[in-house]
C-alpha cells in the first residue's frame, strides 16, 4: 500500500511530489527483503526501525526536498504500526481495512485486495478532487498529440498542409508589422535606469528576436516549399509542427514560457 501510494502521487505532477523521483520496483523488493530478515530474526517487529530504513534510506534516498521527505515519512507513520495486523482502517483508503493475518492464505489476500479496495481517487493520496483535473488534462493532451503525430506521418507530404498557416503568419509579420525601436527607446532613458526600465528593455529586445525568428524561418520555409531553397531538417521540422498545430521548437527556444498552442 505504501509503495503504491508513493508511486501513485507521481501522476499528479508537482502537486504529488515537488520534484521527479525515480521510485521503482527495486525499492519495493529490497524493502521486502529487509522486512523478511527482521521478521525472521526478531520476535518483536521493530516498527520504528522499519520506518527509518524505508523513509530515510530506501525510498528516502531518492528524495531531496525536505517537504517531500516529510510527506514520505508521514505515510509510513500512519501505515506501518502494530494495528496494521489487526484489521486497521486505512485512512488513505476509506472503507478498506488491512486484512487480518490469521484468516487468509496468500490467494485470499490477493482476492481480498482486488475485491475490497476502493477505486483510486485523489482523496486516497490526501489530495483535493480537483488535483485529478490536471492529470486527466495532461493525459488527454498526450493521447491526442500521439494521434496527431500518427496522422501526420501518413498524411500527404510534408509541406502540403502548412501553406495556409505560413501565409497567415507572414501576412501579420509583413514589413509594416510593429517592431520595437530599441535605439529610440534607449534614447528616452534619462539618468540611471531603474529595474523596471531595464526589464522593459529586455522584454522588448526579446520580443523583437521572437518576431524576427518567426519571420525568417517562415520566409525560408515558404521559399523551400516553392522550390527556391533546399528543404533542410529544420525547415521540415517547422513544416511538420505547423501541420500538427504544434509550436515549432525553434520558436520555443526564443519565446516566452507558455503552454498555449500555436
C-alpha positions in Angstrom: 0.0 0.0 0.0 2.8 2.4 0.9 4.7 1.7 -2.4 1.6 2.2 -4.5 0.8 5.5 -2.8 4.3 6.8 -3.3 4.3 5.9 -7.0 0.7 7.0 -7.5 1.4 10.5 -6.3 3.8 11.0 -9.3 1.0 11.2 -11.8 -0.3 14.4 -10.2 3.0 16.2 -11.1 4.2 18.9 -8.8 1.1 18.5 -6.6 2.1 15.0 -5.8 5.9 15.5 -5.5 7.7 18.8 -5.9 10.4 17.0 -7.9 10.6 13.9 -10.1 11.9 10.9 -8.1 12.7 7.5 -9.7 10.9 5.3 -7.2 10.8 1.8 -8.7 10.0 -1.9 -8.0 13.6 -2.4 -6.8 12.8 -0.3 -3.8 9.8 -2.5 -3.0 11.8 -5.7 -3.5 14.7 -4.6 -1.2 12.3 -3.3 1.5 10.5 -6.7 1.3 13.8 -8.4 1.9 14.6 -6.2 4.8 11.2 -6.9 6.3 11.7 -10.6 5.8 15.1 -10.5 7.6 13.6 -8.6 10.6 10.6 -11.0 10.9 12.9 -14.0 10.7 15.4 -12.8 13.4 13.3 -11.0 15.9 10.2 -11.9 17.9 9.1 -8.3 18.2 8.6 -6.4 15.0 10.8 -3.2 15.1 8.3 -0.8 13.5 10.3 2.3 14.1 13.4 0.7 12.6 11.5 -0.2 9.5 10.1 3.3 9.2 13.6 4.7 9.4 15.0 2.3 6.9 12.2 2.8 4.4 11.7 6.5 4.9 15.3 7.7 5.3 17.4 5.1 3.4 15.4 3.2 0.8 12.7 5.4 -0.5 14.0 8.5 1.3 17.3 8.0 -0.5 15.7 9.3 -3.7 14.1 12.3 -2.0 16.0 15.7 -2.0 13.2 18.1 -0.9 12.6 18.3 2.8 8.8 18.7 2.5 8.7 15.7 0.2 10.7 13.8 2.8 8.1 14.8 5.5 5.3 13.6 3.3 7.0 10.2 2.8 7.7 9.9 6.5 4.1 10.7 7.4 2.8 7.9 5.1 5.0 5.5 7.0 4.0 6.7 10.4 0.3 6.3 9.5 0.6 2.9 7.8 3.5 1.0 9.5 2.2 0.4 13.0 1.1 -2.6 15.1 -2.6 -2.1 14.4 -1.9 -3.0 10.7 -2.1 -6.6 11.9 -5.5 -6.2 13.5 -7.7 -5.1 10.6 -6.8 -1.4 10.9 -8.9 1.1 8.9 -6.5 2.6 6.4 -7.1 6.3 6.3 -5.7 6.5 2.7 -8.5 4.1 1.5 -11.7 4.9 3.3 -13.8 1.7 3.7 -10.8 -0.6 3.3 -9.2 -2.3 6.3 -6.0 -4.2 6.5 -6.6 -7.9 6.2 -6.2 -9.9 9.4 -3.3 -12.3 9.0 -4.7 -15.5 10.5 -7.8 -15.5 8.4 -6.3 -15.8 4.9 -3.7 -17.6 2.8 -1.9 -15.8 0.0 -4.5 -16.3 -2.7 -7.2 -15.0 -0.4 -5.1 -11.9 0.4 -5.0 -11.1 -3.3 -8.7 -11.7 -3.7 -9.4 -9.5 -0.7 -7.4 -6.6 -2.1 -8.9 -6.9 -5.6 -12.5 -7.2 -4.3 -12.4 -4.8 -1.4 -10.0 -2.0 -2.3 -12.0 1.1 -3.4 -11.4 2.8 -6.7 -8.4 5.1 -6.9 -9.1 8.8 -6.5 -7.2 11.9 -5.4 -8.5 11.7 -1.8 -6.7 8.4 -1.4 -3.5 10.4 -1.8 -4.6 13.1 0.6 -5.3 15.5 -2.3 -8.3 17.6 -3.4 -10.5 16.1 -6.1 -9.5 18.9 -8.4 -5.9 17.6 -8.4 -7.1 15.0 -10.9 -8.1 17.6 -13.4 -4.6 18.5 -14.3 -3.6 14.8 -14.6 -6.6 13.9 -16.8 -6.0 17.0 -19.0 -2.3 16.1 -19.5 -3.2 12.5 -20.3 -5.8 13.6 -22.8 -3.4 16.1 -24.4 -0.7 13.4 -24.7 -3.2 10.9 -26.2 -4.3 13.4 -28.9 -0.8 14.6 -29.6 0.1 11.0 -30.4 -2.9 10.6 -32.6 -1.9 13.8 -34.5 1.6 12.5 -34.9 0.4 9.2 -36.3 -1.9 11.0 -38.7 0.8 13.4 -39.7 3.1 10.5 -40.6 0.6 9.1 -43.0 -0.6 12.4 -44.5 0.2 13.6 -48.0 3.7 15.0 -47.8 5.2 17.5 -45.5 4.5 20.9 -46.9 1.1 20.3 -48.4 -0.7 21.4 -45.2 1.1 24.4 -43.6 1.0 26.8 -46.6 -2.2 28.5 -45.4 -0.6 28.9 -41.9 2.6 30.3 -43.4 0.6 32.8 -45.5 -1.5 33.9 -42.4 1.6 34.4 -40.2 3.6 36.2 -42.9 0.6 38.5 -43.5 0.7 39.5 -39.9 4.5 39.9 -40.0 4.8 42.0 -43.1 7.2 44.9 -43.4 4.7 47.1 -41.6 4.5 44.8 -38.6 5.3 46.6 -35.4 8.9 46.1 -34.1 10.2 47.9 -31.1 12.6 50.7 -31.9 15.3 49.9 -29.5 17.5 52.9 -30.3 14.6 55.2 -29.8 13.6 53.5 -26.5 17.1 53.6 -25.1 17.4 57.3 -26.1 14.4 58.2 -23.9 16.3 57.0 -20.8 17.4 59.8 -18.6 19.8 59.3 -15.7 20.5 55.9 -14.2 17.9 53.3 -15.4 15.7 51.7 -12.7 14.9 48.0 -12.5 11.6 48.5 -14.3 13.2 50.2 -17.2 15.8 47.5 -17.5 13.2 44.8 -17.6 11.1 46.7 -20.1 14.1 47.0 -22.4 15.0 43.3 -22.0 11.4 42.2 -22.8 11.3 44.5 -25.9 14.5 43.0 -27.2 13.2 39.5 -26.6 10.0 40.2 -28.4 12.0 41.6 -31.4 14.1 38.4 -31.5 11.0 36.2 -31.4 9.2 38.1 -34.2 12.4 38.1 -36.3 12.9 34.4 -35.8 9.3 33.6 -36.8 9.5 35.8 -39.8 12.8 34.5 -41.1 12.0 30.8 -40.5 8.6 31.1 -42.3 10.1 33.0 -45.2 12.7 30.4 -45.7 10.1 27.6 -45.4 7.9 29.4 -47.9 10.7 29.6 -50.4 11.6 26.0 -49.8 8.1 24.8 -50.5 8.1 26.8 -53.7 11.4 25.2 -54.8 13.5 28.3 -54.3 15.6 26.8 -51.5 16.6 23.3 -50.5 14.5 21.8 -47.7 16.6 21.4 -44.5 15.9 19.3 -41.4 14.9 22.5 -39.5 12.5 23.5 -42.3 11.0 20.0 -42.4 10.5 20.1 -38.6 8.9 23.5 -38.8 6.6 22.3 -41.6 5.5 19.2 -39.6 4.9 21.3 -36.4 2.7 23.8 -38.4 0.7 20.9 -39.9 0.1 19.4 -36.5 -0.7 22.7 -34.8 2.4 22.5 -32.5 4.6 25.4 -31.6 7.9 24.8 -33.5 10.9 24.0 -31.4 12.9 26.8 -33.0 10.3 29.3 -31.8 10.1 27.9 -28.3 13.8 28.4 -27.8 13.4 32.2 -28.1 9.8 32.6 -26.9 8.3 33.1 -23.5 7.5 30.1 -21.3 3.9 29.2 -22.2 1.6 26.2 -22.5 -0.6 27.9 -25.2 -0.9 26.2 -28.6 0.2 27.5 -31.9 
